[in-house]
Amino acid sequence: MAIQSLNPYSGELLREFTPLTELELTQKIAFARKKHFIWKEFDYPQRAQFLRLLAGFLERRKGDLAKLMAVEMGKLYTEGVAEIEKCVFVCNYYADNGATFLADEQLEDGYVMYEPLGVVLGVMPWNFPFWQVMRFAAPALMAGNTILLKHASNVPQCAIALEDAFNEVKFPPAVFQSLLIGSDMVERVVRDPAVRAVSLTGSEVAGSTVARAAGESLKKCVLELGGSDPAIVMEDADLDLAVEQLVMSRARNAGQSCIAAKRFIVHESVHDQFVMKFKSAMEKLRYGDPLSSETSLAPLASASALERLEEQVVDSIHAGAKVVTGGKRYPGNGFGYQPTILIGVNENMPVFNEEAFGPVAAVIKYGRLEDALALANKTKYGLGASIWSRNEVEAKRLVRRLDVGVIAINKMVQSDPAFPFGGVKGSGYGRELGRHGILEFVNVKSVSVG
């Protein structure tokens, strides 16, 4: 079956690609393994120089790449530019810090050294088609690994553009390769003896499938599987700040972000005021062409994503949730969904229990702080959370009681190259970014000296 590139705003078929044959796939994997033995002999300054060249190329081409994201997965042009700028940042971050992170550690009777594993397979999603790739690839490459990318099947042009970028700056051939294959071929790649580790960002189903194959093959695996992030709005919160940041969190990338605030747990004394301000801000969002400067809300990436979100909202309404605003798709051929606020949400509803991947906010009222913490933790996920309070001491006290991997106080949750990123429970395991991220795909070798 052909791999298709569709425009989520117009529904137009852009291009079709023929998947790799089994022979072509086998050759690419073998090539990646062969080139690893060459790439790992490059010293840290040489690897850093290639990453800086890549950063420069991405900076120069950010406008074109942002347009590509807009037409292929529906991202706002301005958000696409920001995404490429973040890729530039992460390349330069590991170019500047990678050698320090991987330096030998001297012990009393020896030392510890860090060596690359070999070929790392990245199974990446469509929602941040450049950033999600570069946040695992930049540290893995700096460590001396080679990369095989199995990108989401709805962003084949982005996958090709990524490989082209590496080629343009003259990375050694096959250090980074994109594999145009269907999801049915992923397990076969994971189990290939040449592949030494896997990084996956995606659904729980995809994560468990890849983890099973990696486990049976005794290979390292890092998983980031999404979340249903709580935002706890306390009674002393700066509501204007909270609303400004949380609307941005919920609407960015059309709400298709693993670390977007999705469950808004609001103290009963400020609940009504928060909802009023939140409604006013959400209704100011303007749906339209992602390439237009007047658009502030993009379409969802696919028809299936739209149908899934609709189903979650309808089922939650049937279970007793009330619609404050939105609750419907936009008319036309695209995959747009109205900014939506649901109140009266409880733990028996899909928008509480599941990850709502779109501009839908589930608001839950609480009275006691213990109740807020219980609601925040009452989820199979554990990726991110935010706390909104003028009392920073109290907010920091709550940090240790939230079962997540990333927490923000009085600002929206975002990934940052300097901070380890990842979750617990159903949100996966392992870490990307920071020093922790570059150490995921290395052999920690101990050397004792007599």
C-alpha positions in Angstrom: 0.0 0.0 0.0 1.3 3.5 -0.9 2.3 5.9 1.8 0.2 9.0 1.4 0.8 12.7 2.2 -2.5 14.6 2.8 -3.2 18.2 3.5 -5.3 18.2 6.8 -6.8 21.6 6.0 -8.1 20.9 2.5 -8.1 17.1 2.5 -6.1 17.2 -0.7 -3.8 14.3 -1.6 -0.3 15.8 -2.0 1.9 12.9 -2.9 2.2 9.2 -2.7 5.3 7.1 -2.0 6.1 3.5 -2.6 7.3 1.7 0.6 10.8 0.1 0.6 11.0 -3.5 -0.5 12.4 -6.1 1.9 15.7 -6.1 0.0 15.9 -2.3 0.1 15.2 -2.2 3.8 17.8 -4.9 4.5 20.4 -3.0 2.6 19.7 0.3 4.5 20.0 -1.5 7.8 23.2 -3.1 6.8 24.6 0.2 5.5 23.7 1.9 8.9 25.6 -0.8 10.8 28.7 -0.5 8.5 28.8 3.3 8.7 28.5 3.1 12.5 32.1 1.7 12.7 33.2 4.8 10.7 31.1 7.4 12.5 32.2 6.3 16.0 35.8 7.0 15.1 35.0 10.7 14.6 36.1 12.5 17.7 33.7 14.7 19.7 34.8 18.0 18.1 34.3 16.5 14.6 30.8 15.2 15.5 30.0 18.6 17.1 31.0 20.4 13.9 28.6 18.3 11.8 25.8 19.1 14.3 26.6 22.8 14.0 26.5 22.6 10.2 23.1 20.9 10.5 21.9 23.6 12.8 23.0 26.3 10.4 21.2 24.6 7.5 18.0 24.2 9.5 18.1 27.9 10.5 18.5 28.9 6.9 15.7 26.7 5.7 13.2 27.2 8.6 10.7 29.0 6.4 10.5 26.3 3.8 10.4 23.5 6.4 7.6 25.3 8.3 5.6 25.5 5.1 6.1 21.8 4.6 4.8 21.1 8.1 1.8 23.4 7.5 0.7 21.6 4.3 1.5 18.0 5.4 0.4 17.8 9.0 -1.5 21.1 9.6 0.9 22.9 11.9 0.6 26.7 12.0 3.4 28.3 10.0 4.6 30.3 13.0 4.6 27.2 15.2 6.6 25.4 12.5 9.2 28.2 12.4 9.5 27.9 16.2 9.8 24.1 15.9 12.8 24.4 13.6 14.4 27.0 15.8 14.1 24.5 18.7 15.8 21.9 16.5 18.6 24.4 15.9 18.9 24.8 19.6 19.1 21.1 20.4 21.8 20.6 17.8 23.9 23.4 19.2 23.3 22.3 22.7 24.7 18.8 22.2 27.5 20.2 20.0 28.5 22.5 22.9 27.9 20.0 25.8 28.2 16.5 24.4 31.9 16.0 25.0 31.5 17.1 28.6 28.6 14.8 29.2 30.5 11.9 27.7 33.9 12.5 29.2 35.6 9.7 31.1 34.9 9.7 34.8 38.0 9.1 36.9 37.7 6.8 39.9 40.2 5.9 42.6 41.3 2.7 40.9 40.2 3.3 37.3 37.6 5.1 35.2 34.2 4.9 33.5 33.9 5.6 29.8 30.9 6.0 27.5 30.8 4.3 24.1 28.1 4.3 21.4 25.8 1.3 21.1 25.6 1.2 17.3 22.4 1.6 15.2 19.5 3.3 17.0 16.0 3.0 15.5 13.7 6.0 16.0 10.0 5.4 15.7 8.6 8.9 15.7 5.1 10.6 15.6 3.7 13.2 13.3 2.7 16.0 15.7 6.2 17.5 15.9 7.8 16.0 12.8 11.2 17.7 13.1 11.6 18.3 16.8 10.7 14.9 18.1 13.2 13.4 15.7 16.0 15.8 16.5 15.6 15.6 20.3 16.6 11.9 20.2 18.8 12.0 17.1 21.1 14.9 18.1 22.3 13.3 21.4 22.4 9.8 19.9 24.6 11.1 17.0 26.8 13.1 19.2 27.4 9.9 21.2 28.6 8.1 18.0 25.5 6.1 17.1 23.9 6.0 13.6 20.2 6.6 13.1 17.4 4.8 11.3 14.1 6.8 11.3 10.7 5.2 10.9 8.6 8.3 10.8 4.8 8.4 11.0 3.3 7.4 7.7 1.3 10.7 7.3 4.5 12.8 7.2 6.7 11.1 4.5 7.8 14.5 3.0 9.0 15.6 6.4 10.9 12.3 6.8 12.6 12.8 3.4 13.4 16.5 4.2 15.2 15.4 7.4 17.4 12.9 5.5 18.0 15.6 2.8 19.2 18.0 5.5 21.8 15.6 6.8 23.0 15.0 3.2 23.1 18.7 2.4 25.7 19.3 5.2 27.7 16.3 4.1 27.2 14.0 7.1 28.9 10.6 6.2 26.4 8.6 4.1 24.0 6.4 6.1 24.7 8.1 9.4 21.0 9.2 9.3 18.5 7.4 7.1 14.7 7.7 6.8 12.9 4.4 6.2 9.7 4.8 4.2 7.9 1.7 5.6 4.5 0.9 7.1 4.0 0.3 10.8 3.7 -3.4 10.0 7.5 -3.5 9.3 8.6 -1.8 12.5 8.9 -5.0 14.6 11.0 -6.6 11.9 13.4 -3.7 12.1 13.5 -3.8 15.9 14.4 -7.5 15.8 17.2 -7.1 13.2 20.5 -8.0 14.8 22.1 -4.9 13.4 19.8 -2.6 15.4 21.0 -2.1 19.0 18.4 0.2 20.6 15.0 1.9 20.0 13.5 5.2 20.8 9.8 5.5 20.3 7.3 8.4 20.9 3.8 7.4 20.2 0.7 5.6 21.5 0.6 3.0 24.3 -0.2 0.3 21.7 2.8 1.2 19.6 5.0 1.5 22.7 4.0 -1.9 24.1 4.5 -3.6 20.8 8.0 -2.2 20.3 8.9 -2.7 23.9 7.9 -6.4 23.6 10.0 -6.9 20.5 13.0 -5.0 22.0 12.7 -6.9 25.2 12.6 -10.3 23.5 15.7 -9.2 21.5 17.4 -7.9 24.6 17.7 -4.3 23.3 17.6 -1.0 25.1 14.3 0.9 24.6 13.2 4.5 25.5 9.4 5.2 25.3 7.5 8.4 25.5 3.8 7.5 25.2 1.8 10.6 25.8 -0.2 11.8 28.8 -3.3 13.4 30.2 -1.6 16.2 32.0 -3.3 17.9 35.0 -3.1 21.7 35.6 -3.9 22.3 39.3 -5.3 25.9 39.7 -5.3 26.8 43.3 -7.4 29.4 45.0 -4.6 31.9 45.2 -3.6 31.5 41.5 -3.1 34.4 39.2 -6.0 33.6 37.0 -5.1 35.9 34.1 -1.6 34.3 33.9 -3.0 30.8 34.2 -5.6 31.4 31.5 -3.1 32.9 29.1 -0.7 30.1 29.5 -3.2 27.3 29.7 -5.1 28.3 26.6 -1.8 28.4 24.8 -1.0 24.9 26.1 -4.3 23.5 25.1 -4.5 25.1 21.6 -0.9 24.9 20.5 -0.5 22.4 17.6 -4.3 22.2 17.6 -4.0 20.5 21.1 -2.0 17.7 19.6 0.8 17.7 22.2 1.6 15.0 24.7 2.5 17.6 27.3 -0.5 19.9 26.7 -2.6 20.6 29.8 -5.7 18.5 29.3 -7.4 18.2 32.7 -7.9 21.5 34.5 -8.4 20.8 38.2 -9.7 24.1 39.6 -10.4 25.2 43.2 -14.2 25.7 43.8 -13.7 29.3 45.0 -12.3 30.4 41.6 -13.9 27.7 39.3 -16.6 29.9 37.8 -14.3 32.9 37.3 -11.6 30.7 35.7 -14.1 29.1 33.3 -15.5 32.5 32.3 -12.0 33.8 31.5 -11.0 30.5 29.8 -14.1 30.6 27.6 -13.5 34.1 26.5 -9.9 33.3 25.6 -10.7 30.0 23.8 -13.4 31.7 21.7 -10.9 34.2 20.4 -9.0 31.4 18.6 -9.5 31.6 14.8 -9.6 28.4 12.8 -8.2 28.5 9.2 -5.4 27.8 6.8 -2.2 27.1 8.8 -0.3 29.2 6.3 -2.4 32.3 7.1 -1.1 34.8 9.6 -4.7 35.3 10.8 -5.1 31.7 11.9 -4.5 30.8 15.5 -6.0 27.3 15.5 -4.9 24.6 13.1 -6.7 21.5 11.9 -6.1 18.1 13.4 -3.7 16.0 11.5 -6.1 13.3 10.1 -9.7 12.2 9.7 -9.1 9.4 12.3 -7.8 11.9 14.9 -10.9 14.1 14.4 -13.3 11.1 14.7 -11.5 9.9 17.8 -11.8 13.3 19.5 -15.4 13.7 18.5 -16.2 10.3 20.0 -14.5 11.2 23.3 -16.4 14.4 23.7 -19.8 12.9 22.8 -19.3 10.0 25.2 -18.3 12.4 27.9 -21.4 14.5 27.3 -23.6 11.4 27.5 -21.9 10.6 30.8 -22.9 14.0 32.2 -20.3 16.6 31.1 -21.6 20.0 30.1 -20.4 22.0 27.1 -19.4 25.6 27.9 -18.2 26.3 24.4 -17.4 24.4 21.2 -18.1 20.6 21.0 -18.3 20.2 17.3 -16.1 19.9 14.2 -15.8 22.7 11.7 -17.7 22.3 8.4 -15.7 21.6 5.2 -13.2 19.0 4.0 -10.6 19.7 6.6 -10.1 18.1 10.0 -10.8 21.1 12.2 -12.4 20.9 15.7 -13.8 23.8 17.7 -12.0 25.0 20.9 -14.1 23.1 23.5 -14.5 23.4 27.3 -16.3 20.7 29.2 -17.3 21.2 32.9 -18.7 18.8 35.4 -16.1 16.3 34.3 -15.4 13.3 36.5 -13.2 10.2 36.4 -15.8 8.1 34.7 -15.6 10.1 31.4 -13.3 9.6 28.4 -11.9 13.1 28.6 -10.7 12.4 32.1 -9.4 8.9 31.6 -8.0 9.1 28.0 -5.7 11.4 26.2 -7.8 13.9 24.3 -5.6 14.9 21.4 -7.2 18.1 20.3 -8.4 21.5 21.6 -10.6 20.1 24.3 -10.3 21.2 28.0 -11.8 19.0 30.7 -12.5 21.1 33.8 -12.9 19.4 37.2 -13.8 21.3 40.4 -12.1 20.5 43.8 -12.5 21.6 47.4 -9.6 20.2 49.4 -6.0 20.1 48.2 -5.8 16.4 48.9 -8.7 16.0 46.5 -6.8 17.9 43.8 -3.7 15.7 44.2 -5.8 12.5 44.1 -7.5 13.7 40.9 -4.2 14.7 39.3 -2.7 11.3 40.0 -5.8 9.3 39.2 -4.7 8.5 35.6 -2.7 5.8 33.9 -0.4 8.5 32.5 2.4 10.3 34.2 4.1 12.7 31.8 3.7 16.3 32.9 1.7 18.6 35.3 1.5 22.2 36.1 0.7 24.0 39.4 -0.8 27.5 39.5 -0.4 29.4 42.8 1.1 32.6 44.1 2.5 30.6 47.1 5.6 29.2 45.6 6.6 27.4 48.8 3.3 25.5 48.8 3.5 24.8 45.1 7.0 23.3 45.5 5.7 21.2 48.3 3.2 19.6 45.9 5.9 18.7 43.4 7.0 15.6 45.3 3.4 14.4 45.5 2.6 14.4 41.7 3.4 11.2 40.0 4.9 12.6 36.7 8.2 13.2 35.1 8.0 16.9 34.2 6.4 19.7 36.3 6.0 23.4 35.7 5.0 26.1 38.3 3.1 29.1 37.0 3.9 28.4 33.4 3.0 25.8 30.8 4.9 22.5 30.5 7.4 22.5 27.7 10.4 20.4 26.8 13.9 22.0 27.0 17.2 20.6 25.7 18.8 21.2 29.1 16.1 19.3 31.1 15.6 15.6 31.1 12.2 14.8 29.5 10.0 11.7 30.0 7.3 10.1 32.1 6.3 7.3 34.3 3.4 4.8 34.4 1.6 4.6 31.1 3.6 7.5 29.7 6.6 5.3 29.2 10.2 5.1 30.6 13.6 6.4 29.9 14.6 10.0 29.3 15.4 12.3 26.4 17.3 15.6 26.5 19.8 16.9 29.0 22.8 14.8 30.1 20.4 11.9 31.0 19.2 11.8 27.3 22.6 11.4 25.8 23.5 8.6 28.3 20.5 6.4 27.2 22.2 5.1 24.1 25.7 4.4 25.3 27.6 1.5 26.8 28.7 2.5 30.3 32.1 0.8 30.4 34.0 0.4 33.7 37.8 0.1 33.6 39.7 -0.9 36.7 43.5 -0.5 36.8 45.7 -2.5 39.1 
